[in-house]
């Protein structure tokens, strides 16, 4: 009985140890499968860009139909709109997509229990692939964000469709028309184009060629201190830029420019200026200075110092307002709305000072006439 009792006591312990052995074995097999799958995926990625079958210097379908490149822009902020430099700066995510049949892996055995539809890989892999040479024709300067690492993304679908996303900050030129400043509205464009591939090789589309319901431009809630800006202030367009050929004479040689048609996407940002700041800082002070200059009309014309000081000070104040306003703007050759207002205010202030000079002059003339009349009467009496 003692031996039987000991046997029944050790049975649960044996079952527990057996169960732990089975779990550990299963975990080891799964870990081994994962390692095998990882190695298999690495082999597939290396095989896709094998130098014998893949040349990143050649675009997909080389010699055939153009590569359709879909563009999506997500604007996160607009940091500056400069009238002096005629440019604007925006921070955005640019997503590109195109299909490269050479990267299709749908028929390849990846060694996974379940088939996957896409591979998300490190962005370093992008340097080994062909990619469109997208650039911004009206760019002045730009940079990629690299904190804490390169803000880039790469995904490859099983049919060879490539998705990339990069975060950029771009400063682009903006030809501003300031005739109505500060009640103006500026249209600034961001242009997207291929640097080398013509329309025979690359065609750009918003989102994709077949997806007409897609929104190519998205934005965060953007608030600008000097402008009104919402979803209605963004316009998208697709056009073809034609670089017409021409001739350039250099010494005794004739050099012909490269010609061709290039697919171009244009997004237009419309900035409606808020004039409240300028009303308080320019228009209202200038109007008050004009009113102050009129105070001299109620001062005795014999008080020459008082009237002269008021006239000179108001002229200097108007001059300061004019120079301070134009210091914030580029030196354009046309007349702006603010120039008309400040110029008219300046004219009124100057006329107020001229009025005093005219009054003083007429007073002197009257005094001289009275003296002459008195001298004439005295001579007749004698």
C-alpha positions in Angstrom: 0.0 0.0 0.0 2.9 2.3 0.7 4.4 1.9 -2.8 1.0 2.4 -4.5 0.4 5.6 -2.5 3.8 6.9 -3.6 3.0 6.0 -7.2 -0.3 7.9 -7.2 1.4 10.9 -5.6 4.1 11.2 -8.2 1.7 10.9 -11.2 0.5 14.6 -11.2 4.1 15.7 -11.0 5.0 13.6 -14.0 2.0 14.9 -16.0 2.9 18.5 -15.2 6.5 17.9 -16.3 5.3 16.3 -19.5 3.0 19.3 -20.2 5.8 21.8 -19.7 8.0 19.8 -22.0 5.4 19.8 -24.8 4.9 23.6 -24.4 8.6 24.3 -24.5 9.0 22.1 -27.6 6.1 23.8 -29.3 7.6 27.3 -28.5 11.0 26.2 -29.8 9.4 25.0 -33.1 7.5 28.2 -33.5 10.7 30.3 -32.9 12.5 28.1 -35.4 9.7 28.7 -38.0 9.9 32.4 -37.4 13.6 32.4 -38.0 13.2 30.4 -41.1 10.5 32.7 -42.3 12.7 35.7 -41.6 15.5 34.2 -43.6 13.1 33.3 -46.4 11.8 36.9 -46.5 15.3 38.2 -46.7 16.1 35.9 -49.6 12.9 37.1 -51.4 13.9 40.8 -50.9 17.4 40.1 -52.2 15.9 38.1 -55.1 13.6 41.0 -56.1 16.5 43.3 -56.6 18.9 40.7 -58.1 21.2 42.5 -60.5 20.6 39.9 -63.1 16.9 40.6 -63.3 16.5 44.1 -61.8 18.2 47.3 -62.9 17.2 50.4 -60.9 18.5 52.6 -63.7 15.6 51.6 -65.9 12.0 52.5 -65.2 9.2 49.8 -65.1 7.8 48.9 -68.5 10.8 50.6 -70.2 9.9 51.2 -73.8 6.2 50.7 -73.1 3.5 52.7 -71.6 4.3 55.5 -69.2 4.6 54.8 -65.5 1.5 56.2 -63.6 2.7 57.9 -60.4 0.0 58.8 -57.9 0.7 61.7 -55.5 -1.0 62.5 -52.2 0.0 65.5 -50.1 -0.9 65.9 -46.4 -0.1 69.4 -45.2 0.6 69.6 -41.5 1.6 73.3 -41.3 2.3 76.5 -43.2 4.9 78.2 -41.2 5.5 81.4 -43.2 4.1 83.6 -46.0 6.7 86.3 -46.8 5.8 89.3 -49.0 9.4 90.5 -48.9 10.9 87.3 -50.2 7.9 86.4 -52.3 7.7 82.8 -51.0 5.9 80.6 -48.6 7.0 77.6 -46.5 5.0 74.5 -45.7 5.6 71.2 -43.9 3.8 68.2 -45.5 3.9 64.5 -46.0 4.2 63.5 -49.7 3.1 60.0 -50.6 3.9 58.5 -54.0 2.7 55.2 -55.5 3.6 53.4 -58.7 3.6 49.8 -60.0 6.8 48.0 -60.8 6.0 44.5 -62.1 9.6 43.4 -61.4 8.9 43.6 -57.6 5.7 41.4 -57.7 6.0 38.5 -55.2 2.5 37.1 -55.3 3.7 33.8 -56.8 6.7 33.5 -54.6 6.6 31.1 -51.6 7.5 33.2 -48.6 7.5 30.3 -46.2 4.6 31.7 -44.1 1.6 29.8 -42.9 -0.7 32.7 -44.2 -0.1 34.6 -47.4 0.6 38.3 -47.0 -0.5 41.0 -49.3 2.3 43.5 -48.7 5.8 43.9 -47.3 6.8 46.9 -45.1 10.5 47.2 -45.2 13.2 49.6 -44.1 13.6 52.8 -46.1 17.2 51.9 -46.9 15.7 49.4 -49.3 14.3 52.3 -51.4 17.8 53.3 -52.5 18.0 49.9 -54.3 14.8 50.5 -56.3 13.9 52.6 -59.2 11.9 55.6 -58.1 10.4 58.6 -59.9 12.7 61.7 -59.9 10.0 63.9 -58.5 11.0 67.5 -57.8 9.4 71.0 -57.2 10.0 73.4 -60.1 9.3 76.5 -58.1 11.2 75.4 -55.0 13.7 77.7 -53.4 15.0 75.4 -50.7 13.8 72.2 -48.9 14.9 69.5 -46.6 13.9 66.0 -45.3 13.1 65.5 -41.7 15.5 63.2 -39.9 14.5 63.3 -36.2 14.8 60.8 -34.7 15.4 58.9 -37.9 14.5 59.5 -41.5 10.8 60.2 -41.7 10.2 57.9 -44.6 8.1 54.8 -45.3 8.2 52.0 -47.9 5.7 49.3 -48.6 5.5 46.8 -51.5 2.3 45.0 -52.4 2.3 41.5 -53.9 1.5 42.9 -57.4 4.6 45.1 -57.4 2.8 48.3 -56.3 5.2 50.5 -54.3 4.1 53.0 -51.7 6.4 55.6 -50.3 5.9 58.5 -47.8 8.3 61.2 -46.8 8.1 64.3 -44.6 9.3 67.5 -46.2 9.6 71.2 -45.6 9.6 73.2 -48.8 10.0 76.9 -49.4 8.5 77.7 -52.8 8.3 80.9 -54.8 5.1 82.8 -54.9 4.5 85.6 -57.4 2.4 88.0 -55.3 0.3 90.8 -56.6 0.1 93.5 -54.0 -2.0 96.2 -55.8 -4.8 95.7 -53.3 -2.6 95.3 -50.2 -3.7 94.9 -47.4 -7.2 93.9 -48.7 -5.6 91.4 -51.1 -5.8 87.7 -51.8 -2.6 85.8 -52.8 -2.5 82.5 -54.9 0.6 80.5 -54.2 1.4 77.4 -56.1 3.3 74.2 -55.3 4.3 72.5 -58.5 5.3 68.8 -58.8 7.0 67.4 -61.8 9.5 64.8 -63.1 13.0 66.2 -63.6 14.1 64.0 -66.5 11.2 61.8 -67.6 8.8 63.3 -70.2 5.1 62.4 -70.6 6.1 59.4 -72.7 7.7 57.9 -69.6 5.9 59.2 -66.5 2.4 60.5 -65.9 1.5 62.1 -62.6 -2.0 61.9 -61.1 -3.5 62.9 -57.8 -3.8 59.7 -55.8 -4.0 57.4 -58.8 -5.2 57.3 -62.4 -8.3 55.2 -61.7 -9.4 56.6 -58.4 -11.3 59.8 -59.2 -12.9 60.0 -55.7 -9.6 60.3 -53.9 -8.6 63.6 -52.3 -5.0 64.3 -53.4 -4.6 67.1 -50.8 -5.3 66.8 -47.1 -4.5 69.2 -44.3 -4.5 69.7 -40.6 -6.3 72.6 -38.9 -4.1 75.4 -40.0 -4.3 78.9 -38.5 -2.3 81.8 -39.9 -2.1 85.1 -38.0 -2.4 87.3 -41.1 -4.5 85.2 -43.4 -7.9 83.4 -43.5 -7.3 79.8 -44.7 -9.6 76.8 -44.9 -10.4 73.8 -47.2 -11.9 76.1 -49.8 -8.6 77.8 -50.2 -6.9 74.8 -51.8 -7.2 74.0 -55.5 -5.7 71.0 -57.4 -4.8 70.9 -61.1 -3.0 68.6 -63.5 -1.4 69.9 -66.6 1.4 69.3 -69.1 4.4 71.6 -69.1 5.9 72.1 -72.5 9.5 73.2 -72.6 9.7 74.8 -76.1 12.9 74.4 -77.9 15.0 77.4 -78.7 18.4 78.5 -79.9 21.2 80.1 -77.9 24.1 81.7 -79.7 27.4 81.3 -77.8 30.5 82.4 -79.6 30.2 80.7 -83.0 28.1 77.8 -81.9 24.3 77.4 -81.7 23.1 75.4 -78.7 19.6 73.9 -78.8 17.8 73.6 -75.5 16.3 70.3 -74.4 12.6 70.1 -75.5 9.8 68.0 -74.3 6.5 67.8 -72.5 6.4 67.0 -68.8 3.5 65.9 -66.6 2.9 68.4 -63.8 0.7 68.6 -60.8 -0.2 72.0 -59.3 -1.7 72.7 -55.9 -2.8 76.3 -55.3 -3.1 77.7 -51.9 -5.3 80.8 -51.7 -4.4 83.2 -48.8 -7.0 85.8 -48.0 -5.3 88.5 -46.0 -6.9 89.6 -42.7 -6.7 93.4 -42.7 -7.5 93.9 -39.0 -3.9 94.3 -38.0 -3.2 96.9 -40.7 -6.4 98.8 -39.8 -5.1 99.2 -36.2 -1.4 99.7 -37.0 -1.6 101.8 -40.2 -5.0 103.2 -41.2 -6.3 104.3 -37.8 -3.0 106.0 -36.7 -2.7 107.7 -40.1 -6.2 109.0 -39.9 -5.7 110.3 -36.3 -2.5 112.1 -37.4 -4.5 113.9 -40.1 -7.2 115.0 -37.5 -4.4 116.2 -35.2 -3.0 118.3 -38.1 -6.4 120.0 -38.4 -6.1 121.2 -34.8 -3.8 124.0 -36.0 -6.8 125.5 -37.8 -8.3 126.5 -34.4 -5.0 128.0 -33.0 -4.4 131.7 -33.3 -2.5 132.5 -36.4 -0.2 134.7 -34.4 1.0 131.6 -32.4 3.5 130.6 -35.1 5.6 128.1 -32.9 2.5 126.1 -31.9 1.1 125.8 -35.4 4.6 125.1 -36.9 5.4 122.3 -34.4 2.0 120.6 -35.0 2.5 120.7 -38.8 6.1 119.4 -38.7 5.4 116.7 -36.2 2.4 115.4 -38.1 4.4 115.3 -41.3 7.2 113.4 -39.6 4.7 110.9 -38.2 3.1 110.3 -41.6 6.6 109.8 -43.1 7.4 107.2 -40.4 4.2 105.4 -41.1 4.9 105.3 -44.8 8.5 104.1 -44.5 7.6 101.5 -41.8 4.8 100.1 -43.9 7.0 99.8 -47.1 9.8 98.3 -45.1 7.7 95.2 -44.7 7.0 94.9 -48.4 9.1 94.4 -51.5 10.1 97.5 -53.5 7.6 97.0 -56.3 7.2 99.5 -59.1 3.4 99.8 -59.0 1.1 101.6 -56.5 -0.6 99.7 -53.7 -3.8 100.5 -52.0 -2.0 101.3 -48.8 0.2 103.8 -50.7 -2.9 105.6 -52.0 -4.3 105.9 -48.4 -1.0 107.0 -46.8 -0.2 109.3 -49.7 -3.5 111.0 -49.5 -3.1 111.3 -45.7 0.4 112.8 -46.2 -1.0 115.3 -48.7 -3.7 116.4 -46.2 -1.0 116.9 -43.5 1.2 118.9 -45.9 -1.7 121.0 -47.0 -2.5 121.8 -43.4 1.0 123.2 -43.0 0.8 125.0 -46.3 -2.5 126.5 -45.1 -0.8 128.1 -42.1 2.0 129.4 -44.4 -0.6 130.9 -46.7 -2.5 132.5 -43.8 0.7 133.9 -42.4 1.6 135.3 -45.8 -1.8 136.9 -46.3 -1.6 138.5 -42.8 1.8 140.0 -43.7 0.4 141.3 -46.9 -2.5 142.9 -45.1 -0.3 144.5 -42.6 1.9 145.9 -45.3 -1.1 147.2 -47.1 -2.4 148.9 -44.0 1.0 150.5 -43.3 1.1 151.8 -46.8 -2.4 153.2 -46.5 -1.6 154.8 -43.2 1.6 156.4 -44.7 -0.5 157.7 -47.7 -3.1 159.3 -45.4 -0.4 160.9 -43.2 1.3 162.4 -46.3 -2.0 163.9 -47.5 -2.7 165.5 -44.1 0.7 167.1 -44.2 
